[in-house]
Amino acid sequence: MLTIRLFGAVEIRAAAQLVPLRSNRERAVLAALAHDLGKAVSHDVLTQRVWDDEPPANALALLYSYVSRLRRAFRDAIEQTGSDGPAPEVTSGPRTYTLEADRTAVDWHRYLRAAARARTLAEAGDDRAALAAFDQAEALWHGEALAGLPGLWAQATRTRMAEQRLATTLHRYPIELRLGRFTDLVPELSRQLDQHPGNESLAGHLLIALYGAGRPGDALTTFQRVRHHLLNELGTDPGPQLTHLHDRILNQAPVAELLPDRQPAPRGTSHRSTALSNLPGMSHLIGRDDVLAQVAEADRQRARIQVLSGMPGVGKTELALHAADRLQSRYPDGRIYLSLQGHSTPQSPPLPTHSALLFLLRTLGAPADSLHADTAELSTRWRTELAARRMVVILDDVASPEQVRPLLPDSPSSTALLTSRHRLTELSGAHTHFLDLLPEAESIALFRHLVGQERTDDIAQVGDIVARLGQLPLALAIGAARLKGRPTWTLERLARRLAREPGRLGEIRDEFRDVARVFEMSYLALSGDQRSGFRRLGLHPGPDFGSFEAEALIGRPGGQSERIIESLLNCHLLQEISPERYRFHDLLGEYARTLAQREEPTGEREAAVRRLVLTCIRLADQADRILYPGRPRLPVTGIEGTDPHWTDEADPHHWLTESCAALVATELQARGAGLMVEAAQLSHVLAEFLRQEGHWVAAAEMHHASSAHWRTVGNRRAEGRSRIDLSVSYSNTSRNSLAGEAGERALALTRAARDPEGEAEALTQLARLHLRTGEYETALDLQRKALTLPINRANRIRYSNGHGIILLHLSEPAEALVAFFEALSEARRSGDIRKEGQALNNIGNVYLEMGDQQSARRTFEESLTLSRISGTDSDRAMIRINLAETLPLPEELLTAVRLCQAGLETFRQLDDRQHVVKTLNILGGTYLRADRPRDAVDRFTEAAQVAHEVGAVHEEIIALRGAGRAETALGHLRQATQHLGAAVTLARATRLPGAEAEAADSLAAALLRFGRPSEAQAMWQRAVALGSSLDLGESDYLRACLRPIQ
């Protein structure tokens, strides 16, 4: 028989003889067709699989040549070897090729068939037969799939085939564990877990095998190793199943209780041929395994009524059908389906309860002439019939509890599955499952299944499409149908059409279905006030909103607005993502906005938006005053409304954090609506929060607009304050030139407006900018001028901290310590925990500079404790990396690296490149102190590059010096002197004698090590001169370095 091998090298064999193939391109064509055996593969797809994205100009001609060779190879092999059976054949279609062959002719498809048979046997409970079938499947593998075949498609397919192999293997391990093969399994499972360290299923099997083999200690160690990997790589703990298994091992449970359950095929299958069933046809279900498991578990717990509740199009009906199918072994007498037509069409009312009972009883075989009774009598008869049977009843699209209550079974022998766009929480004893959108991976899988794998190879593009379809199953099905029905369309074309704003809803339709029409059925079922509320909530520009913002938009008193929101939640037209915080599904939000533009009068729309903006100003202003009580601010007047009952700092901070994206969007909406004063006020009250939390890009745009507005209306005081905020935002995003211009303009404006508080803030901001560029004396002069102006306690704390930081950079640790302790004392007197923590962090830095590691560590730990109470992510990240510098090395290297990497991740998320540089330098220094110079070079080199890009001169010098010292340790003379020479030059050019002395010392040490003593002597003499002029403590040390040379 002629066979095609995809395992190992791609080959054709006839009667065990190898059939020669001329080239890898020919093998690639064979592999592409054999992998999709029996399916038409288009010329375009085949071209991409063979040449990736760079096909030659004559690609089609070459394809024709390769296919011709394959056809000839198949014919010659059959003729020369006399192999029996039909020969494989490559057939041509419209711009396609198809490999036609028996599926047993390709080893990959034999493997899939054998694996499926093994799983079937396992589900039937025949462990030994299943294990033999799994072994037969595994025996087909001969090395790596598509071995030696180049190209992106080959690599991706190789990966998918390996994943399929692993998935099949994971089905085999539970059988071997149940058969007690613990010791034999340990080596294989250990090897697999080494290759897939984050696979919790593998980890669980290995834990059981080790425990069953009498090695509980190794099992517990393995759990900790997996947990460590998950925390470091994914930032998560092991899942509940693995954690439960670990706990059972800790408690020395019998190994039999740890073994995976056998899943036999449903018994009583003889009922299938005779049991009553009117279920409509089911589609292939992708995902929802968690909900199906919950339904099954609730049924085992005797839940007589279960409700699948969710928004329109989320897939409730399909899920109910699959759930009923899985429950049939427990209910052998049948499955009945009935749509109650709660939202069939806007013109048709829901199915009357009496009519529903007539249908259900007739389905059970009751004669029509016996059903002349009222609803109550029919309900009693229906329940009596159900009590004598074991049945599943699906009641689809329930309109209300009143409609469905008489249809529900009242005995435990039968069960009812209800679907509804309403929650139906009024049904006593019902177990409700709220359906959410499909996760991204399952949405992609569903879309690809519906369209076909060939046209959906670009996973990134498919991901973009499913996101635009809102991961809503109905929308995914319609979008897939449109693409499948338009063969000339590409994924990119569909994505472009879905990207149209507005109008996306108009694209999600086909001949029979329309997402907007489905939404309309729910919308028209609302009352007039509810429809108005739905439309007005659609005017909110952000991703979500709170109850105060909702009340402002709806424009009704609190109680009425709350009832409208509750009604929208009840019918899943709105989602509650946390207590009193709401959002629309993406597509529903667009539908609401469309209705608002089409049906809401212009005046009502404008009034609703203004109410929203004023509410946001009022709430943000109150939150700002609680969180940052001493910051310089402008008065906000004319804003009335009900204040929230915030009891401590956590409440307003939580509200600002939750609402941040919505508030930024609202400010932009205000500008678009011509509410320029209100937009500028919102920008001002959000300024400090946006700065503290790292939202600098958004803040810069807002403050730029507000500065322009205040300048237009001639308000110099307000413009000055706004330009201070703009300068801060620019500097935080490393736009130093713009930051300086904004700061100088702010200083001039605040002085002209006779605003001393604003002037002090402008001076402090300019001091920060000069500190960043290494102009320490200028920074010190500016900061001291700010301290002479009349300022409140909160600002004195901040300015004293800034004063100390500048002194520390000027190598004046004693004076810096005085400034920081002054700030600490003021912070404690005012009860400002956050500023107390910041002062302690600065004091710890002084101790670190002075070489007092123990005091520094104690101070940083105290600062971190306070920061957890009242601090930002940025605060905590900075303290952690400072703490890393105090740890003894190499004993605590792992802890130090983790602290630095956690801080680095935070700063990168915030796009805080200044602190990214500082963290990289500390991480490089940590590796250098731990005698890991290779790792240190990488971090210092990256730090030097980023520091140069953002203009952080002092940090760039530190990075260059660190890289040079690390290269010296590695014995790399050229690289070491290059880095250290650059550090000396940069320090001299920017007039930083202390930094120059340190860099010269390191360069001298490198030169001496590499046999250049005269140059080393000259460099140390330069370092001594600099140290003496600055009265640096290292001068005596540097002279000692010179003596052996002299």
LOMIKOL-484734 format. One record per residue (C-alpha): x, y, z; residue in one letter. Coordinates in steps of 0.05 Angstrom, whole numbers, plus 5000, padded with zeros to 4 digits. Layout:
N
XYZa/...
REM end
This chain:
1046
500050005000m/502550704984l/503151155046t/504851875060i/508852045123r/508452715158l/511852455220f/519352535213g/521552745144a/515852845094v/515952215052e/512151765004i/513151015015r/510650434972a/511349724999a/516349985050a/520550304994q/522151044995l/519551434935v/524551994920p/522352724922l/526753244890r/526353844936s/523754155000n/518754554959r/515853914931e/515553625002r/512054265026a/506654194972v/505653464992l/505353635066a/500354205055a/495653765014l/496453145058a/495153545122h/488553785093d/486953105061l/480553115021g/479853875026k/480754364969a/486854804982v/486855444942s/492855654900h/493756274944d/493855865008v/498555354978l/503155904954t/503356215023q/504855545055r/510655395008v/513956075003w/511156455064d/509957175043d/515357214989e/512956784930p/516856814865p/513657144805a/512456464772n/509556144836a/503455854801l/507655534747a/512155234799l/506154964838l/503654634775y/510554324765s/510854054836y/503753774832v/505453434766s/511553114798r/507352864856l/502252564809r/507852214770r/511051974835a/504551664858f/503551304791r/510751064785d/510750804856a/504550394845i/507150114779e/514149944804q/512249634870t/505649324852g/502549614915s/495249434923d/489649924939g/487650564905p/493251064892a/492951764921p/490952284870e/491753034866v/485553324833t/484654034807s/478854504818g/477655244806p/484255524830r/484954944880t/488454274888y/485753704930t/489353074952l/484452494948e/486551864985a/484251365037d/485251695105r/489451105127t/494551295073a/496951895114v/500151745181d/497552395212w/490252215196h/491351495220r/493851795285y/487752245292l/483151655280r/486851205329a/486851755382a/479351875373a/478051125380r/482251115444a/478251685474r/471751345457t/474050715492l/476151125552a/469451465556e/466150775552a/470050575614g/474450055580d/481250285608d/485549715582r/482849735512a/483450495511a/490650445535l/492349955479a/489150435429a/493051025456f/499450615449d/497750455377q/496751195363a/503251395396e/507050855357a/505551225293l/509951805312w/517051775282h/520752385305g/518553105298e/512753245251a/514753555183l/522053475204a/526853905164g/521254275127l/522655025128p/517655595129g/512655925175l/506855475157w/511054855170a/513255125238q/506155325259a/503354645236t/508954275271r/507054645335t/499654485327r/501053755314m/505453725376a/499854045416e/494953525391q/499852985411r/500453275480l/492853335487a/492052595467t/497552395516t/493952775572l/487952315560h/492451705569r/495551885636y/489251835678p/488351115653i/495350925672e/494551235740l/488050855752r/491850215733l/497050375786g/503050495741r/505751045785f/513250885785t/513450765710d/509951425695l/514551875737v/520251945686p/515752085627e/511452575666l/517652925693s/520353005623r/513753265597q/513153765654l/520254015640d/517954155569q/511254465590h/512654755660p/506155145662g/501454565645n/497454435708e/494353795682s/501253495673l/503353745741a/497253425773g/498652755740h/505952785763l/503952955835l/499452345837i/504751895806a/510052125855l/505352045913y/503051365890g/510351155882a/511651315955g/515051985943r/510552495976p/516352975989g/517952995915d/510653105900a/510353715946l/516953985918t/514153915847t/508054315867f/512354875895q/516554875831r/510254935788v/507555475833r/514055865829h/513855825753h/506656055748l/507956645795l/514256865759n/511856755687e/504456885691l/503457255756g/498256755781t/497556195831d/495955475812p/488655335797g/483755035848p/484554315823q/492054295830l/491654665896t/486454175923h/490853595901l/496753905938h/492553986001d/490253255997r/497453025993i/499353466052l/493753136092n/496252436071q/489852236036a/489551526008p/492251525937v/485751205912a/482051855930e/486852255886l/485951835822l/482252165764p/475051945757d/473151475701r/468051775654q/463951195626p/459251285568a/452051405588p/448450765603r/441250615585g/442650825513t/436950385491s/432350955510h/435251385455r/431451035401s/424851045438t/425351655483a/421152265464l/425252835435s/423253445394n/429753815403l/431654235342p/438354115308g/444454325347m/450554685321s/457654495340h/458954805409l/465555125423i/467055355494g/462055395551r/464954775584d/464855125651d/457355285646v/455754575622l/459554305681a/455754775728q/449054545699v/451053815708a/453353935779e/446954325797a/442953745769d/446753255812r/444953695871q/437553615852r/436554315823a/429654225792r/429654885754i/435755195721q/435855865685v/440756065631l/440356825631s/444157315587g/443857875536m/440957785466p/445357355421g/449757065476v/447956345458g/443056145512k/438755695468t/444555315438e/447555195506l/440954945534a/440354435477l/447354175490h/446054155565a/439753745554a/443553275508d/448753155562r/443353035614l/439552515574q/442551915610s/439552175675r/432852315642y/431551715596p/424251865581d/425652445535g/427153175521r/421953695502i/423454375472y/418654965470l/419955685452s/415656155494l/417056715443q/418757245494g/422357645441h/420357335375s/418157965337t/416058665361p/409058545333q/407857855364s/406357795439p/409657235480p/406356545476l/400556515526p/401556025583t/395155655564h/397655545493s/404355305519a/400954785564l/396754535506l/402954435464f/406754075520l/401153595536l/399853445462r/407353295455t/406552775510l/400852465471g/394752735506a/388552725460p/386353415437a/379253295460d/381553175531s/384753865538l/378654305547h/380554615613a/383055255643d/390455425654t/390555185727a/387654505709e/392354415650l/398254595695s/396254065746t/395553545691r/402253725661w/405853675727r/402453005740t/404952745673e/412052985688l/411952665758a/411051985725a/416952095678r/424252285679r/424752835627m/428553465610v/424154055589v/427254645554i/423055275559l/426555765513d/425956535510d/421856625573v/418457305576a/416957335651s/416356915714p/408756945708e/408856645639q/413256045658v/411355895730r/405455415713p/409955035664l/415154835716l/415554135745p/414154055819d/417153365829s/424553165828p/423652645773s/424153165717s/428053805707t/426954455669a/432154865633l/429855585621l/433056115577t/431356845583s/433957545571r/431257695641h/434357445705r/427957105730l/430457165802t/423157165825e/422756415811l/423456075878s/428655525880g/431455665811a/438855585799h/441156155753t/447156155707h/448956835679f/452156765610l/457757235592d/461157345525l/465556805497l/472956885517p/477557125462e/480656435448a/473956095443e/471156665400s/476956575351i/475955815351a/468455895337l/469556395280f/474855945248r/470355335254h/464655705221l/468756005164v/473855445154g/481055395174q/483955565105e/481156275102r/482656425175t/490056275182d/491656985204d/490056915278i/491657645294a/486757885240q/481457395265v/482557655335g/481258365311d/474858145277i/472057765337v/473658375380a/469658815333r/464058305335l/464058385410g/465557645423q/458057555420l/456356855392p/450657105348l/454957665319a/460657175308l/455956705271a/453257255227i/460157545213g/462756855195a/456856725150a/457957375113r/465257215101l/463856505081k/458456725033g/463157224999r/468956804972p/472557424945t/472757765013w/478957725056t/479457775131l/482358465122e/476358695081r/471358445133l/475458775189a/475359445151r/467859415142r/466959265216l/471459845235a/466560355207r/464060825261e/458260905263p/454960365222g/458259735248r/451559435268l/449259485196g/454959015177e/452958475226i/447258185187r/445757655135d/439657435096e/436157145157f/439357485218r/440858195241d/444058365308v/440759055311a/433958725299r/435258245357v/436958835402f/430759205378e/426158655404m/428858765474s/428759525467y/421459555444l/419359125504a/421559695551l/417060245578s/417760955553g/422061185612d/426360565606q/427560685531r/429461415545s/434261185600g/437360675553f/438461195499r/441361715546r/446161225578l/448761105508g/451261825508l/456661645560h/463361655523p/467261195568g/467760435576p/463460435640d/460060905689f/457660955761g/450861085790s/451861835798f/453861915725e/447961475704a/443161895745e/445862525712a/444862255642l/437961955655i/435762615686g/430862325735r/431062355812p/435261825845g/429761325860g/427061345789q/433961295757s/435560695801e/429260335780r/430760465706i/437760185715i/435059575751e/430159435695s/435759485643l/440059015684l/434358535691n/433658445616c/441158445604h/441259095565l/446259345616l/451658995657q/453659125729e/461259005731i/461959185805s/457159475857p/453760075826e/458360095766r/455559925697y/457359835624r/454159655558f/456459075517h/460459375459d/455059265407l/449259455453l/452960105470g/453360275396e/445960105388y/444260565446a/448461135417r/445161045349t/438261095382l/440461715421a/442562065358q/436361845320r/430761905371e/433162375427e/431763115414p/438063535405t/436563965466g/435563355510e/442163055486r/446063685500e/442863775569a/444463045587a/451763125567v/452463775607r/449363445669r/454462875661l/460363355655v/458263765715l/457263135757t/464162885739c/467263555758i/463663555825r/465562835843l/472762905819a/473663555857d/471163245921q/475662645912a/481563095897d/480563495961r/480262876003i/486262525972l/490863125961y/488563646012p/494464116007g/495764145932r/495264815897p/488464855865r/483565345834l/476565435862p/470965045827v/464265395835t/457265325810g/457164565814i/451264285853e/448663595867g/448663025917t/455462845945d/457562115953p/458461866024h/465961736023w/468361536092t/475861486081d/481261586028e/480160895999a/473261075974d/474961685930p/481461355906h/477560725886h/472461165850w/477761545812l/481460905794t/475060575769e/472761195732s/479361435704c/478261215631a/471061475634a/473262145663l/478562245609v/473462075556a/468362555588t/473463135586e/474463005512l/466862965502q/466063635538a/470963975491r/467463665431g/460863935457a/463664645465g/463764615541l/470764915545m/470465205615v/467764545642e/473064145605a/478564585634a/475664515704q/475463765698l/482563765673s/484664155734h/481263735787v/484063095756l/491163355749a/494263075813e/490962395807f/493162325735l/500162515754r/500562045814q/497661455776e/501861525714g/496561745663h/501362265634w/499762225560v/492362345571a/493962885622a/498463255573a/492963285521e/487963535572m/492564075601h/494764305533h/487464435515a/485764765581s/491965215577s/489765445508a/482765585534h/485066005594w/489766395548r/484066535500t/479666815556v/485467195588g/485566845655n/493066875672r/492466545740r/488665945713a/493265895653e/499365905698g/496665335740r/494764945678s/501665035647r/504864765711i/500764135703d/502564125629l/509964175645s/509463595695v/505963165643s/511163325590y/516963175636s/513862515658n/513462315585t/520762525573s/518963135529r/523863565567n/524264145519s/516764245519l/516664145595a/521764705603g/517865185558e/511365045595a/514865135663g/518065805644e/511366045617r/507965825681a/512966205724l/511966845685a/504366775687l/504066635762t/508567225777r/504467685732a/498067435766a/501167545836r/499966825853d/505466625903p/502665925912e/502865805838g/509766135832e/512565655885a/509765065847e/512665315781a/519565415814l/519264715842t/517464415774q/523264785741l/527764535796a/525663815780r/527263935706l/534264205720h/535463635769l/533663135714r/538663445666t/544263465718g/544164215731e/544164125806y/546364815828e/540865145786t/535864645813a/537964795885l/537265545875d/530265465846l/527865005901q/530565455956r/526766045924k/520365635927a/521465496001l/521866246016t/514866375989l/508466326031p/506365596024i/502065106063n/504564516102r/503163996049a/507264375998n/512864506048r/513363746056i/513963645981r/518864215972y/523263976030s/523463285999n/525563595933g/530764015968h/533663396000g/533863005935i/537863565901i/542763595960l/543662845955l/545562915881h/550563455901l/553862945948s/551363306011e/548262716048p/548363046116a/544563666092e/539863216052a/538362816114l/536463466151v/531663656095a/528462966093f/527462936168f/524263616165e/519463346112a/518262716155l/516663136216s/511663576178e/508362966147a/507362636214r/504563276245r/499563326188s/497862586189g/499662506115d/501561766111i/503461786038r/508262366046k/511062036109e/512561416068g/515861836013q/520262196064a/522361536094l/524161266026n/528561876014n/531861786083i/533261066065g/536761306001n/541361746043v/543061156089y/544560746027l/549061296000e/552761316067m/553760556067g/549060416125d/545559816094q/541959606158q/538860286171s/537060356098a/533459686096r/529659826160r/527460506134t/525360236066f/521259686098e/517660196142e/516460626080s/513660026042l/508859876099t/506060586096l/505760576021s/501259956023r/496360376065i/496561016024s/500961005963g/501060895888t/503760325846d/509460785828s/511060925901d/511260185918r/515360005858a/520660535874m/521160305947i/521859575926r/527759705879i/531060135933n/530059565982l/533459095932a/539859505940e/540159346014t/539958586008l/546258176020p/549057865957l/549457345930p/545457035986e/539057415969e/540257525895l/533757195873l/529657635920t/533258265897a/532258105824v/524857965835r/523958635870l/527358995813c/523558625758q/516958765792a/518659505795g/521059495723l/514459195700e/510559735737t/514560305708f/514060015638r/506559955645q/506360685667l/511060875610d/515461205664d/522061165626r/525861575678q/524561055731h/525660495681v/532760755674v/533760795749k/531060085758t/535559805703l/541560125736n/539859835804i/538659155772l/545359195736g/548759395801g/545458805836t/548158315785y/555058635789l/555258575865r/553257845858a/558957715810d/554457635750r/557858145703p/554857865638r/547757995664d/549958665691a/552658895622v/545958765589d/542059175641r/547059755642f/547259785566t/539659825561e/539560345617a/544760785581a/540760765517q/534060945549v/537361485593a/540461805531h/533661805496e/530062145555v/535762625574g/537162325643a/544462525645v/546262285716h/543061605705e/546561545637e/553261655672i/551561135724i/549660645669a/556060765629l/560360695691r/556760055710g/557459755640a/564859925641g/566059595709r/562258975686a/566358935621e/572659005663t/570458415705a/569458015641l/576358205616g/573858605557h/578859195554l/576259555493r/568959555514q/570759735586a/574960345569t/569860555517q/564160575567h/568260875624l/571361405578g/564361605555a/562261665628a/568162115644v/566962545583t/559462625596l/560462795670a/565763325651r/561263615597a/555363685644t/559663945702r/558463375750l/565263315786p/562962795835g/560462335779a/566762485740e/571162285799a/567561625806e/567961465732a/575361665730a/576761195788d/573460615752s/577060775687l/583760795724a/582460115755a/580859825686a/587160125655l/591559855710l/588559165704r/590059145630f/597359355638g/597060095625r/599560395691p/601661075666s/594761225639e/591660945703a/596061405744q/593862015705a/586661825712m/587261715788w/590762385796q/584762705761r/580062335808a/584062565869v/583863285846a/576363255836l/575262905903g/579463415941s/575763995910s/569163695931l/571863455998d/569762745980l/571162206030g/574061755975e/580162205964s/584361826014d/582361175981y/584261445913l/591061675938r/592260975965a/590760705896c/596261155868l/601860945916r/603460255885p/603860575815i/608261155839q/
REM end
